[in-house]
Amino acid sequence: MKKIRVRRRIFGFHSLGESLKIAVAGIVYLFLYHRNMRIIFLAGIAAFLLGVYYKLKGIELVALCITITLVFIAEMFNTAIEMIIDMSTGKYHILIKLVKDIAAGVVLIASLNAVAVGIVLFWKRIF
């Protein structure tokens, strides 16, 4: 029993409840302090509600939810990468700029994918 406590202290193991609290705190931080996350969140909610309003089929709603989640994940990783880089260095370096640009590109690709999925799912229903 004593070994488990030592491992938890050394390796930072948390109970499931503590892990969930930490994860929710990270999401709340992003929502409160990062404008892009609020925009993505509101757009995702609007898209989901639109899907419910137009009575998308089950598989279409699943595709929509996966697409919304993909954009959320991309923005979360982009923000985490930028924060790590900003924390670790105060100097400008071309490779740091490229890493940040690539991370932003991931969000752009996920967003373009979301637009394409939205067009496929909603075009006939709206127009």
N, CA, C and O atoms as a printed pandas DataFrame, in Angstrom:
     atom_number atom_name residue_name chain_id  residue_number  x_coord  y_coord  z_coord
0              1         N          MET        A               1    0.820   -1.195    0.000
1              2        CA          MET        A               1    0.000    0.000    0.000
2              3         C          MET        A               1    0.861    1.254    0.000
3              4         O          MET        A               1    0.526    2.242   -0.653
4              5         N          LYS        A               2    1.948    1.216    0.718
5              6        CA          LYS        A               2    2.827    2.367    0.816
6              7         C          LYS        A               2    3.472    2.682   -0.538
7              8         O          LYS        A               2    3.651    3.849   -0.887
8              9         N          LYS        A               3    3.821    1.631   -1.303
9             10        CA          LYS        A               3    4.441    1.826   -2.614
10            11         C          LYS        A               3    3.503    2.563   -3.560
11            12         O          LYS        A               3    3.949    3.406   -4.340
12            13         N          ILE        A               4    2.210    2.258   -3.501
13            14        CA          ILE        A               4    1.239    2.910   -4.376
14            15         C          ILE        A               4    1.185    4.402   -4.085
15            16         O          ILE        A               4    1.162    5.208   -5.015
16            17         N          ARG        A               5    1.165    4.783   -2.822
17            18        CA          ARG        A               5    1.136    6.205   -2.463
18            19         C          ARG        A               5    2.373    6.918   -2.966
19            20         O          ARG        A               5    2.283    8.038   -3.467
20            21         N          VAL        A               6    3.521    6.285   -2.840
21            22        CA          VAL        A               6    4.773    6.887   -3.311
22            23         C          VAL        A               6    4.725    7.073   -4.827
23            24         O          VAL        A               6    5.119    8.122   -5.337
24            25         N          ARG        A               7    4.241    6.055   -5.548
25            26        CA          ARG        A               7    4.138    6.165   -7.006
26            27         C          ARG        A               7    3.186    7.285   -7.398
27            28         O          ARG        A               7    3.474    8.050   -8.319
28            29         N          ARG        A               8    2.062    7.388   -6.712
29            30        CA          ARG        A               8    1.114    8.458   -7.022
30            31         C          ARG        A               8    1.750    9.819   -6.826
31            32         O          ARG        A               8    1.554   10.720   -7.642
32            33         N          ARG        A               9    2.506    9.979   -5.758
33            34        CA          ARG        A               9    3.149   11.257   -5.477
34            35         C          ARG        A               9    4.229   11.550   -6.519
35            36         O          ARG        A               9    4.328   12.679   -6.999
36            37         N          ILE        A              10    5.026   10.564   -6.869
37            38        CA          ILE        A              10    6.129   10.756   -7.809
38            39         C          ILE        A              10    5.615   10.972   -9.227
39            40         O          ILE        A              10    6.050   11.901   -9.908
40            41         N          PHE        A              11    4.697   10.127   -9.675
41            42        CA          PHE        A              11    4.253   10.177  -11.060
42            43         C          PHE        A              11    3.015   11.035  -11.274
43            44         O          PHE        A              11    2.582   11.209  -12.413
44            45         N          GLY        A              12    2.452   11.560  -10.235
45            46        CA          GLY        A              12    1.305   12.449  -10.355
46            47         C          GLY        A              12    0.014   11.748  -10.729
47            48         O          GLY        A              12   -0.834   12.338  -11.397
48            49         N          PHE        A              13   -0.155   10.492  -10.310
49            50        CA          PHE        A              13   -1.403    9.797  -10.568
50            51         C          PHE        A              13   -2.531   10.469   -9.805
51            52         O          PHE        A              13   -2.360   10.923   -8.674
52            53         N          HIS        A              14   -3.687   10.521  -10.450
53            54        CA          HIS        A              14   -4.863   11.128   -9.827
54            55         C          HIS        A              14   -6.012   10.138   -9.869
55            56         O          HIS        A              14   -6.027    9.223  -10.692
56            57         N          SER        A              15   -6.957   10.324   -8.994
57            58        CA          SER        A              15   -8.172    9.515   -9.059
58            59         C          SER        A              15   -8.970    9.963  -10.286
59            60         O          SER        A              15   -8.683   11.007  -10.872
60            61         N          LEU        A              16   -9.951    9.185  -10.661
61            62        CA          LEU        A              16  -10.778    9.535  -11.811
62            63         C          LEU        A              16  -11.456   10.891  -11.596
63            64         O          LEU        A              16  -11.510   11.715  -12.509
64            65         N          GLY        A              17  -11.964   11.113  -10.402
65            66        CA          GLY        A              17  -12.612   12.389  -10.105
66            67         C          GLY        A              17  -11.660   13.569  -10.243
67            68         O          GLY        A              17  -12.019   14.601  -10.810
68            69         N          GLU        A              18  -10.432   13.411   -9.717
69            70        CA          GLU        A              18   -9.443   14.480   -9.830
70            71         C          GLU        A              18   -9.067   14.719  -11.285
71            72         O          GLU        A              18   -8.919   15.866  -11.708
72            73         N          SER        A              19   -8.912   13.647  -12.052
73            74        CA          SER        A              19   -8.572   13.767  -13.472
74            75         C          SER        A              19   -9.662   14.504  -14.234
75            76         O          SER        A              19   -9.368   15.338  -15.090
76            77         N          LEU        A              20  -10.914   14.201  -13.928
77            78        CA          LEU        A              20  -12.024   14.893  -14.584
78            79         C          LEU        A              20  -12.044   16.371  -14.217
79            80         O          LEU        A              20  -12.286   17.215  -15.079
80            81         N          LYS        A              21  -11.791   16.696  -12.950
81            82        CA          LYS        A              21  -11.734   18.097  -12.522
82            83         C          LYS        A              21  -10.658   18.855  -13.280
83            84         O          LYS        A              21  -10.887   19.978  -13.731
84            85         N          ILE        A              22   -9.482   18.246  -13.424
85            86        CA          ILE        A              22   -8.367   18.868  -14.139
86            87         C          ILE        A              22   -8.744   19.116  -15.592
87            88         O          ILE        A              22   -8.495   20.199  -16.123
88            89         N          ALA        A              23   -9.347   18.118  -16.241
89            90        CA          ALA        A              23   -9.738   18.251  -17.645
90            91         C          ALA        A              23  -10.788   19.341  -17.830
91            92         O          ALA        A              23  -10.691   20.150  -18.753
92            93         N          VAL        A              24  -11.786   19.363  -16.959
93            94        CA          VAL        A              24  -12.837   20.384  -17.051
94            95         C          VAL        A              24  -12.251   21.774  -16.807
95            96         O          VAL        A              24  -12.649   22.738  -17.461
96            97         N          ALA        A              25  -11.314   21.880  -15.877
97            98        CA          ALA        A              25  -10.670   23.179  -15.612
98            99         C          ALA        A              25   -9.946   23.679  -16.857
99           100         O          ALA        A              25   -9.968   24.875  -17.148
100          101         N          GLY        A              26   -9.309   22.781  -17.588
101          102        CA          GLY        A              26   -8.629   23.173  -18.827
102          103         C          GLY        A              26   -9.604   23.668  -19.870
103          104         O          GLY        A              26   -9.343   24.665  -20.545
104          105         N          ILE        A              27  -10.717   22.987  -20.009
105          106        CA          ILE        A              27  -11.726   23.400  -20.989
106          107         C          ILE        A              27  -12.348   24.733  -20.587
107          108         O          ILE        A              27  -12.553   25.603  -21.434
108          109         N          VAL        A              28  -12.647   24.896  -19.315
109          110        CA          VAL        A              28  -13.223   26.161  -18.823
110          111         C          VAL        A              28  -12.240   27.308  -19.063
111          112         O          VAL        A              28  -12.643   28.393  -19.482
112          113         N          TYR        A              29  -10.950   27.069  -18.799
113          114        CA          TYR        A              29   -9.940   28.102  -19.044
114          115         C          TYR        A              29   -9.963   28.531  -20.506
115          116         O          TYR        A              29   -9.981   29.724  -20.806
116          117         N          LEU        A              30   -9.962   27.565  -21.411
117          118        CA          LEU        A              30   -9.984   27.893  -22.840
118          119         C          LEU        A              30  -11.220   28.703  -23.192
119          120         O          LEU        A              30  -11.136   29.686  -23.929
120          121         N          PHE        A              31  -12.361   28.293  -22.669
121          122        CA          PHE        A              31  -13.604   28.990  -22.976
122          123         C          PHE        A              31  -13.603   30.419  -22.445
123          124         O          PHE        A              31  -14.088   31.332  -23.113
124          125         N          LEU        A              32  -13.060   30.615  -21.248
125          126        CA          LEU        A              32  -13.081   31.942  -20.632
126          127         C          LEU        A              32  -12.050   32.903  -21.222
127          128         O          LEU        A              32  -12.317   34.098  -21.339
128          129         N          TYR        A              33  -10.874   32.391  -21.593
129          130        CA          TYR        A              33   -9.769   33.282  -21.938
130          131         C          TYR        A              33   -9.322   33.238  -23.392
131          132         O          TYR        A              33   -8.384   33.942  -23.766
132          133         N          HIS        A              34   -9.972   32.427  -24.218
133          134        CA          HIS        A              34   -9.555   32.345  -25.624
134          135         C          HIS        A              34  -10.765   32.534  -26.530
135          136         O          HIS        A              34  -11.650   31.684  -26.627
136          137         N          ARG        A              35  -10.759   33.688  -27.186
137          138        CA          ARG        A              35  -11.873   34.094  -28.044
138          139         C          ARG        A              35  -12.198   33.042  -29.100
139          140         O          ARG        A              35  -13.368   32.742  -29.335
140          141         N          ASN        A              36  -11.162   32.472  -29.745
141          142        CA          ASN        A              36  -11.414   31.498  -30.800
142          143         C          ASN        A              36  -12.177   30.283  -30.285
143          144         O          ASN        A              36  -13.018   29.730  -30.994
144          145         N          MET        A              37  -11.890   29.872  -29.069
145          146        CA          MET        A              37  -12.591   28.723  -28.513
146          147         C          MET        A              37  -14.065   29.048  -28.295
147          148         O          MET        A              37  -14.926   28.198  -28.524
148          149         N          ARG        A              38  -14.360   30.259  -27.860
149          150        CA          ARG        A              38  -15.763   30.661  -27.684
150          151         C          ARG        A              38  -16.489   30.667  -29.031
151          152         O          ARG        A              38  -17.633   30.223  -29.127
152          153         N          ILE        A              39  -15.817   31.174  -30.071
153          154        CA          ILE        A              39  -16.412   31.198  -31.406
154          155         C          ILE        A              39  -16.674   29.778  -31.892
155          156         O          ILE        A              39  -17.755   29.477  -32.399
156          157         N          ILE        A              40  -15.682   28.908  -31.736
157          158        CA          ILE        A              40  -15.822   27.516  -32.167
158          159         C          ILE        A              40  -16.938   26.837  -31.384
159          160         O          ILE        A              40  -17.729   26.087  -31.955
160          161         N          PHE        A              41  -17.006   27.093  -30.086
161          162        CA          PHE        A              41  -18.047   26.499  -29.248
162          163         C          PHE        A              41  -19.432   26.939  -29.716
163          164         O          PHE        A              41  -20.323   26.107  -29.890
164          165         N          LEU        A              42  -19.615   28.231  -29.918
165          166        CA          LEU        A              42  -20.917   28.741  -30.347
166          167         C          LEU        A              42  -21.289   28.225  -31.736
167          168         O          LEU        A              42  -22.446   27.882  -31.980
168          169         N          ALA        A              43  -20.317   28.170  -32.644
169          170        CA          ALA        A              43  -20.579   27.645  -33.985
170          171         C          ALA        A              43  -20.948   26.162  -33.913
171          172         O          ALA        A              43  -21.834   25.701  -34.633
172          173         N          GLY        A              44  -20.274   25.430  -33.051
173          174        CA          GLY        A              44  -20.575   24.011  -32.896
174          175         C          GLY        A              44  -21.972   23.785  -32.348
175          176         O          GLY        A              44  -22.705   22.925  -32.837
176          177         N          ILE        A              45  -22.341   24.551  -31.339
177          178        CA          ILE        A              45  -23.690   24.445  -30.772
178          179         C          ILE        A              45  -24.735   24.818  -31.823
179          180         O          ILE        A              45  -25.761   24.149  -31.948
180          181         N          ALA        A              46  -24.472   25.889  -32.579
181          182        CA          ALA        A              46  -25.414   26.310  -33.621
182          183         C          ALA        A              46  -25.561   25.224  -34.689
183          184         O          ALA        A              46  -26.673   24.937  -35.133
184          185         N          ALA        A              47  -24.455   24.628  -35.097
185          186        CA          ALA        A              47  -24.514   23.563  -36.104
186          187         C          ALA        A              47  -25.289   22.366  -35.585
187          188         O          ALA        A              47  -26.099   21.790  -36.312
188          189         N          PHE        A              48  -25.053   21.986  -34.340
189          190        CA          PHE        A              48  -25.765   20.853  -33.759
190          191         C          PHE        A              48  -27.273   21.144  -33.685
191          192         O          PHE        A              48  -28.090   20.303  -34.060
192          193         N          LEU        A              49  -27.628   22.328  -33.205
193          194        CA          LEU        A              49  -29.046   22.691  -33.112
194          195         C          LEU        A              49  -29.703   22.742  -34.489
195          196         O          LEU        A              49  -30.864   22.366  -34.645
196          197         N          LEU        A              50  -28.955   23.209  -35.479
197          198        CA          LEU        A              50  -29.449   23.215  -36.852
198          199         C          LEU        A              50  -29.685   21.785  -37.341
199          200         O          LEU        A              50  -30.665   21.505  -38.032
200          201         N          GLY        A              51  -28.774   20.892  -36.970
201          202        CA          GLY        A              51  -28.937   19.492  -37.334
202          203         C          GLY        A              51  -30.181   18.881  -36.706
203          204         O          GLY        A              51  -30.891   18.107  -37.347
204          205         N          VAL        A              52  -30.440   19.229  -35.465
205          206        CA          VAL        A              52  -31.648   18.733  -34.790
206          207         C          VAL        A              52  -32.890   19.358  -35.426
207          208         O          VAL        A              52  -33.890   18.674  -35.640
208          209         N          TYR        A              53  -32.827   20.653  -35.727
209          210        CA          TYR        A              53  -33.958   21.356  -36.332
210          211         C          TYR        A              53  -34.331   20.749  -37.688
211          212         O          TYR        A              53  -35.510   20.555  -37.983
212          213         N          TYR        A              54  -33.320   20.453  -38.508
213          214        CA          TYR        A              54  -33.579   19.876  -39.830
214          215         C          TYR        A              54  -33.716   18.352  -39.794
215          216         O          TYR        A              54  -33.777   17.702  -40.838
216          217         N          LYS        A              55  -33.764   17.801  -38.608
217          218        CA          LYS        A              55  -33.987   16.364  -38.404
218          219         C          LYS        A              55  -33.028   15.509  -39.224
219          220         O          LYS        A              55  -33.440   14.662  -40.016
220          221         N          LEU        A              56  -31.721   15.759  -39.009
221          222        CA          LEU        A              56  -30.722   14.935  -39.679
222          223         C          LEU        A              56  -30.876   13.489  -39.252
223          224         O          LEU        A              56  -31.291   13.204  -38.129
224          225         N          LYS        A              57  -30.539   12.578  -40.155
225          226        CA          LYS        A              57  -30.555   11.158  -39.813
226          227         C          LYS        A              57  -29.495   10.903  -38.752
227          228         O          LYS        A              57  -28.591   11.714  -38.555
228          229         N          GLY        A              58  -29.615    9.780  -38.077
229          230        CA          GLY        A              58  -28.671    9.446  -37.004
230          231         C          GLY        A              58  -27.222    9.499  -37.446
231          232         O          GLY        A              58  -26.390   10.098  -36.763
232          233         N          ILE        A              59  -26.903    8.880  -38.583
233          234        CA          ILE        A              59  -25.519    8.842  -39.060
234          235         C          ILE        A              59  -25.041   10.241  -39.454
235          236         O          ILE        A              59  -23.861   10.558  -39.299
236          237         N          GLU        A              60  -25.939   11.069  -39.958
237          238        CA          GLU        A              60  -25.573   12.444  -40.312
238          239         C          GLU        A              60  -25.270   13.256  -39.055
239          240         O          GLU        A              60  -24.328   14.048  -39.026
240          241         N          LEU        A              61  -26.075   13.051  -38.029
241          242        CA          LEU        A              61  -25.841   13.751  -36.763
242          243         C          LEU        A              61  -24.529   13.294  -36.127
243          244         O          LEU        A              61  -23.806   14.103  -35.545
244          245         N          VAL        A              62  -24.225   12.022  -36.233
245          246        CA          VAL        A              62  -22.949   11.508  -35.731
246          247         C          VAL        A              62  -21.787   12.152  -36.493
247          248         O          VAL        A              62  -20.809   12.586  -35.884
248          249         N          ALA        A              63  -21.894   12.214  -37.824
249          250        CA          ALA        A              63  -20.845   12.848  -38.635
250          251         C          ALA        A              63  -20.669   14.313  -38.239
251          252         O          ALA        A              63  -19.546   14.811  -38.163
252          253         N          LEU        A              64  -21.775   14.994  -37.991
253          254        CA          LEU        A              64  -21.720   16.396  -37.575
254          255         C          LEU        A              64  -21.031   16.541  -36.222
255          256         O          LEU        A              64  -20.191   17.423  -36.048
256          257         N          CYS        A              65  -21.377   15.684  -35.265
257          258        CA          CYS        A              65  -20.770   15.748  -33.931
258          259         C          CYS        A              65  -19.272   15.429  -33.983
259          260         O          CYS        A              65  -18.479   16.070  -33.293
260          261         N          ILE        A              66  -18.890   14.459  -34.781
261          262        CA          ILE        A              66  -17.464   14.141  -34.923
262          263         C          ILE        A              66  -16.722   15.321  -35.539
263          264         O          ILE        A              66  -15.608   15.642  -35.124
264          265         N          THR        A              67  -17.327   15.958  -36.516
265          266        CA          THR        A              67  -16.704   17.120  -37.162
266          267         C          THR        A              67  -16.546   18.272  -36.183
267          268         O          THR        A              67  -15.492   18.906  -36.138
268          269         N          ILE        A              68  -17.572   18.549  -35.406
269          270        CA          ILE        A              68  -17.502   19.609  -34.400
270          271         C          ILE        A              68  -16.404   19.298  -33.391
271          272         O          ILE        A              68  -15.621   20.176  -33.029
272          273         N          THR        A              69  -16.348   18.052  -32.941
273          274        CA          THR        A              69  -15.328   17.639  -31.977
274          275         C          THR        A              69  -13.926   17.775  -32.557
275          276         O          THR        A              69  -12.999   18.176  -31.853
276          277         N          LEU        A              70  -13.767   17.445  -33.830
277          278        CA          LEU        A              70  -12.462   17.567  -34.493
278          279         C          LEU        A              70  -11.964   19.013  -34.456
279          280         O          LEU        A              70  -10.784   19.260  -34.205
280          281         N          VAL        A              71  -12.852   19.953  -34.702
281          282        CA          VAL        A              71  -12.456   21.370  -34.664
282          283         C          VAL        A              71  -12.087   21.780  -33.238
283          284         O          VAL        A              71  -11.100   22.488  -33.037
284          285         N          PHE        A              72  -12.869   21.342  -32.244
285          286        CA          PHE        A              72  -12.539   21.606  -30.838
286          287         C          PHE        A              72  -11.144   21.082  -30.495
287          288         O          PHE        A              72  -10.323   21.800  -29.925
288          289         N          ILE        A              73  -10.893   19.840  -30.846
289          290        CA          ILE        A              73   -9.610   19.213  -30.524
290          291         C          ILE        A              73   -8.465   19.951  -31.200
291          292         O          ILE        A              73   -7.430   20.193  -30.579
292          293         N          ALA        A              74   -8.641   20.307  -32.462
293          294        CA          ALA        A              74   -7.589   21.023  -33.187
294          295         C          ALA        A              74   -7.263   22.352  -32.501
295          296         O          ALA        A              74   -6.093   22.697  -32.336
296          297         N          GLU        A              75   -8.288   23.088  -32.107
297          298        CA          GLU        A              75   -8.055   24.375  -31.436
298          299         C          GLU        A              75   -7.406   24.182  -30.070
299          300         O          GLU        A              75   -6.556   24.978  -29.670
300          301         N          MET        A              76   -7.796   23.145  -29.359
301          302        CA          MET        A              76   -7.193   22.887  -28.042
302          303         C          MET        A              76   -5.706   22.559  -28.181
303          304         O          MET        A              76   -4.879   23.070  -27.426
304          305         N          PHE        A              77   -5.369   21.703  -29.152
305          306        CA          PHE        A              77   -3.958   21.384  -29.373
306          307         C          PHE        A              77   -3.183   22.608  -29.848
307          308         O          PHE        A              77   -2.050   22.828  -29.420
308          309         N          ASN        A              78   -3.778   23.399  -30.720
309          310        CA          ASN        A              78   -3.118   24.609  -31.191
310          311         C          ASN        A              78   -2.800   25.538  -30.023
311          312         O          ASN        A              78   -1.687   26.054  -29.922
312          313         N          THR        A              79   -3.762   25.747  -29.154
313          314        CA          THR        A              79   -3.556   26.614  -28.000
314          315         C          THR        A              79   -2.498   26.047  -27.063
315          316         O          THR        A              79   -1.648   26.785  -26.564
316          317         N          ALA        A              80   -2.548   24.735  -26.822
317          318        CA          ALA        A              80   -1.555   24.107  -25.933
318          319         C          ALA        A              80   -0.149   24.243  -26.499
319          320         O          ALA        A              80    0.788   24.555  -25.765
320          321         N          ILE        A              81    0.004   24.014  -27.786
321          322        CA          ILE        A              81    1.322   24.143  -28.425
322          323         C          ILE        A              81    1.826   25.573  -28.308
323          324         O          ILE        A              81    2.983   25.798  -27.953
324          325         N          GLU        A              82    0.969   26.531  -28.603
325          326        CA          GLU        A              82    1.385   27.937  -28.513
326          327         C          GLU        A              82    1.766   28.314  -27.087
327          328         O          GLU        A              82    2.738   29.041  -26.880
328          329         N          MET        A              83    1.015   27.831  -26.104
329          330        CA          MET        A              83    1.330   28.164  -24.716
330          331         C          MET        A              83    2.656   27.549  -24.280
331          332         O          MET        A              83    3.443   28.198  -23.590
332          333         N          ILE        A              84    2.904   26.320  -24.671
333          334        CA          ILE        A              84    4.174   25.669  -24.321
334          335         C          ILE        A              84    5.345   26.426  -24.935
335          336         O          ILE        A              84    6.354   26.670  -24.274
336          337         N          ILE        A              85    5.203   26.789  -26.185
337          338        CA          ILE        A              85    6.284   27.511  -26.860
338          339         C          ILE        A              85    6.504   28.873  -26.207
339          340         O          ILE        A              85    7.644   29.256  -25.943
340          341         N          ASP        A              86    5.425   29.605  -25.947
341          342        CA          ASP        A              86    5.555   30.929  -25.331
342          343         C          ASP        A              86    6.179   30.836  -23.940
343          344         O          ASP        A              86    6.930   31.721  -23.529
344          345         N          MET        A              87    5.863   29.763  -23.221
345          346        CA          MET        A              87    6.393   29.588  -21.880
346          347         C          MET        A              87    7.883   29.252  -21.905
347          348         O          MET        A              87    8.634   29.669  -21.023
348          349         N          SER        A              88    8.300   28.505  -22.909
349          350        CA          SER        A              88    9.674   28.000  -22.922
350          351         C          SER        A              88   10.684   28.966  -23.508
351          352         O          SER        A              88   11.880   28.832  -23.249
352          353         N          THR        A              89   10.238   29.930  -24.284
353          354        CA          THR        A              89   11.199   30.857  -24.888
354          355         C          THR        A              89   10.591   32.244  -25.018
355          356         O          THR        A              89    9.381   32.404  -25.181
356          357         N          GLY        A              90   11.448   33.223  -24.942
357          358        CA          GLY        A              90   11.014   34.599  -25.125
358          359         C          GLY        A              90   11.598   35.197  -26.391
359          360         O          GLY        A              90   11.322   36.346  -26.737
360          361         N          LYS        A              91   12.410   34.404  -27.076
361          362        CA          LYS        A              91   13.080   34.893  -28.277
362          363         C          LYS        A              91   12.329   34.471  -29.534
363          364         O          LYS        A              91   11.623   33.463  -29.553
364          365         N          TYR        A              92   12.501   35.269  -30.582
365          366        CA          TYR        A              92   11.938   34.908  -31.870
366          367         C          TYR        A              92   12.873   33.915  -32.547
367          368         O          TYR        A              92   14.093   34.078  -32.533
368          369         N          HIS        A              93   12.281   32.889  -33.137
369          370        CA          HIS        A              93   13.050   31.935  -33.915
370          371         C          HIS        A              93   12.159   31.463  -35.063
371          372         O          HIS        A              93   10.970   31.211  -34.865
372          373         N          ILE        A              94   12.722   31.347  -36.241
373          374        CA          ILE        A              94   11.937   30.969  -37.410
374          375         C          ILE        A              94   11.262   29.608  -37.231
375          376         O          ILE        A              94   10.137   29.420  -37.694
376          377         N          LEU        A              95   11.923   28.658  -36.570
377          378        CA          LEU        A              95   11.317   27.347  -36.360
378          379         C          LEU        A              95   10.122   27.420  -35.406
379          380         O          LEU        A              95    9.147   26.688  -35.571
380          381         N          ILE        A              96   10.203   28.301  -34.413
381          382        CA          ILE        A              96    9.067   28.493  -33.509
382          383         C          ILE        A              96    7.885   29.055  -34.284
383          384         O          ILE        A              96    6.748   28.624  -34.096
384          385         N          LYS        A              97    8.160   30.023  -35.157
385          386        CA          LYS        A              97    7.099   30.574  -35.991
386          387         C          LYS        A              97    6.485   29.489  -36.865
387          388         O          LYS        A              97    5.264   29.427  -37.009
388          389         N          LEU        A              98    7.312   28.643  -37.442
389          390        CA          LEU        A              98    6.790   27.571  -38.300
390          391         C          LEU        A              98    5.938   26.577  -37.518
391          392         O          LEU        A              98    4.903   26.131  -38.012
392          393         N          VAL        A              99    6.359   26.227  -36.313
393          394        CA          VAL        A              99    5.563   25.305  -35.489
394          395         C          VAL        A              99    4.206   25.925  -35.182
395          396         O          VAL        A              99    3.182   25.249  -35.277
396          397         N          LYS        A             100    4.189   27.202  -34.816
397          398        CA          LYS        A             100    2.921   27.871  -34.524
398          399         C          LYS        A             100    2.055   27.965  -35.778
399          400         O          LYS        A             100    0.838   27.790  -35.709
400          401         N          ASP        A             101    2.681   28.242  -36.924
401          402        CA          ASP        A             101    1.929   28.315  -38.178
402          403         C          ASP        A             101    1.328   26.958  -38.544
403          404         O          ASP        A             101    0.188   26.883  -39.003
404          405         N          ILE        A             102    2.089   25.900  -38.342
405          406        CA          ILE        A             102    1.595   24.556  -38.640
406          407         C          ILE        A             102    0.432   24.208  -37.715
407          408         O          ILE        A             102   -0.571   23.651  -38.162
408          409         N          ALA        A             103    0.559   24.531  -36.443
409          410        CA          ALA        A             103   -0.524   24.258  -35.495
410          411         C          ALA        A             103   -1.787   25.026  -35.888
411          412         O          ALA        A             103   -2.895   24.497  -35.797
412          413         N          ALA        A             104   -1.618   26.264  -36.321
413          414        CA          ALA        A             104   -2.769   27.050  -36.778
414          415         C          ALA        A             104   -3.336   26.450  -38.067
415          416         O          ALA        A             104   -4.547   26.481  -38.288
416          417         N          GLY        A             105   -2.472   25.912  -38.903
417          418        CA          GLY        A             105   -2.917   25.256  -40.130
418          419         C          GLY        A             105   -3.792   24.042  -39.855
419          420         O          GLY        A             105   -4.724   23.761  -40.608
420          421         N          VAL        A             106   -3.496   23.330  -38.786
421          422        CA          VAL        A             106   -4.322   22.183  -38.397
422          423         C          VAL        A             106   -5.749   22.648  -38.098
423          424         O          VAL        A             106   -6.718   22.008  -38.506
424          425         N          VAL        A             107   -5.864   23.752  -37.392
425          426        CA          VAL        A             107   -7.192   24.293  -37.083
426          427         C          VAL        A             107   -7.893   24.723  -38.368
427          428         O          VAL        A             107   -9.092   24.496  -38.533
428          429         N          LEU        A             108   -7.148   25.339  -39.271
429          430        CA          LEU        A             108   -7.735   25.769  -40.545
430          431         C          LEU        A             108   -8.267   24.574  -41.330
431          432         O          LEU        A             108   -9.380   24.620  -41.852
432          433         N          ILE        A             109   -7.475   23.505  -41.416
433          434        CA          ILE        A             109   -7.915   22.315  -42.151
434          435         C          ILE        A             109   -9.149   21.697  -41.495
435          436         O          ILE        A             109  -10.088   21.306  -42.189
436          437         N          ALA        A             110   -9.154   21.608  -40.182
437          438        CA          ALA        A             110  -10.325   21.066  -39.476
438          439         C          ALA        A             110  -11.550   21.944  -39.729
439          440         O          ALA        A             110  -12.655   21.428  -39.899
440          441         N          SER        A             111  -11.366   23.254  -39.755
441          442        CA          SER        A             111  -12.470   24.181  -39.986
442          443         C          SER        A             111  -12.993   24.077  -41.418
443          444         O          SER        A             111  -14.204   24.100  -41.640
444          445         N          LEU        A             112  -12.087   23.962  -42.386
445          446        CA          LEU        A             112  -12.511   23.791  -43.776
446          447         C          LEU        A             112  -13.264   22.477  -43.956
447          448         O          LEU        A             112  -14.243   22.404  -44.699
448          449         N          ASN        A             113  -12.797   21.451  -43.270
449          450        CA          ASN        A             113  -13.512   20.174  -43.286
450          451         C          ASN        A             113  -14.915   20.353  -42.707
451          452         O          ASN        A             113  -15.883   19.811  -43.241
452          453         N          ALA        A             114  -15.024   21.104  -41.628
453          454        CA          ALA        A             114  -16.333   21.332  -41.000
454          455         C          ALA        A             114  -17.265   22.077  -41.956
455          456         O          ALA        A             114  -18.455   21.769  -42.028
456          457         N          VAL        A             115  -16.733   23.048  -42.684
457          458        CA          VAL        A             115  -17.549   23.775  -43.663
458          459         C          VAL        A             115  -18.026   22.819  -44.753
459          460         O          VAL        A             115  -19.192   22.854  -45.146
460          461         N          ALA        A             116  -17.128   21.966  -45.240
461          462        CA          ALA        A             116  -17.502   21.002  -46.284
462          463         C          ALA        A             116  -18.577   20.042  -45.790
463          464         O          ALA        A             116  -19.539   19.768  -46.508
464          465         N          VAL        A             117  -18.425   19.533  -44.583
465          466        CA          VAL        A             117  -19.430   18.633  -44.010
466          467         C          VAL        A             117  -20.751   19.377  -43.851
467          468         O          VAL        A             117  -21.815   18.829  -44.141
468          469         N          GLY        A             118  -20.687   20.621  -43.391
469          470        CA          GLY        A             118  -21.900   21.426  -43.249
470          471         C          GLY        A             118  -22.614   21.631  -44.568
471          472         O          GLY        A             118  -23.841   21.557  -44.630
472          473         N          ILE        A             119  -21.857   21.888  -45.621
473          474        CA          ILE        A             119  -22.466   22.066  -46.949
474          475         C          ILE        A             119  -23.149   20.780  -47.393
475          476         O          ILE        A             119  -24.284   20.812  -47.866
476          477         N          VAL        A             120  -22.470   19.659  -47.243
477          478        CA          VAL        A             120  -23.049   18.373  -47.643
478          479         C          VAL        A             120  -24.327   18.076  -46.856
479          480         O          VAL        A             120  -25.316   17.616  -47.426
480          481         N          LEU        A             121  -24.307   18.337  -45.560
481          482        CA          LEU        A             121  -25.457   17.990  -44.721
482          483         C          LEU        A             121  -26.624   18.962  -44.835
483          484         O          LEU        A             121  -27.780   18.550  -44.745
484          485         N          PHE        A             122  -26.335   20.249  -45.034
485          486        CA          PHE        A             122  -27.390   21.255  -44.932
486          487         C          PHE        A             122  -27.816   21.889  -46.254
487          488         O          PHE        A             122  -28.883   22.500  -46.312
488          489         N          TRP        A             123  -27.041   21.768  -47.292
489          490        CA          TRP        A             123  -27.292   22.514  -48.529
490          491         C          TRP        A             123  -28.710   22.304  -49.052
491          492         O          TRP        A             123  -29.438   23.271  -49.277
492          493         N          LYS        A             124  -29.103   21.055  -49.246
493          494        CA          LYS        A             124  -30.442   20.762  -49.792
494          495         C          LYS        A             124  -31.550   21.163  -48.824
495          496         O          LYS        A             124  -32.634   21.560  -49.250
496          497         N          ARG        A             125  -31.288   21.064  -47.558
497          498        CA          ARG        A             125  -32.314   21.362  -46.571
498          499         C          ARG        A             125  -32.555   22.876  -46.449
499          500         O          ARG        A             125  -33.682   23.316  -46.221
500          501         N          ILE        A             126  -31.504   23.648  -46.600
501          502        CA          ILE        A             126  -31.637   25.104  -46.458
502          503         C          ILE        A             126  -32.070   25.750  -47.759
503          504         O          ILE        A             126  -32.905   26.654  -47.761
504          505         N          PHE        A             127  -31.501   25.287  -48.872
505          506        CA          PHE        A             127  -31.812   25.922  -50.170
506          507         C          PHE        A             127  -32.743   25.031  -50.928
507          508         O          PHE        A             127  -33.139   25.362  -52.046
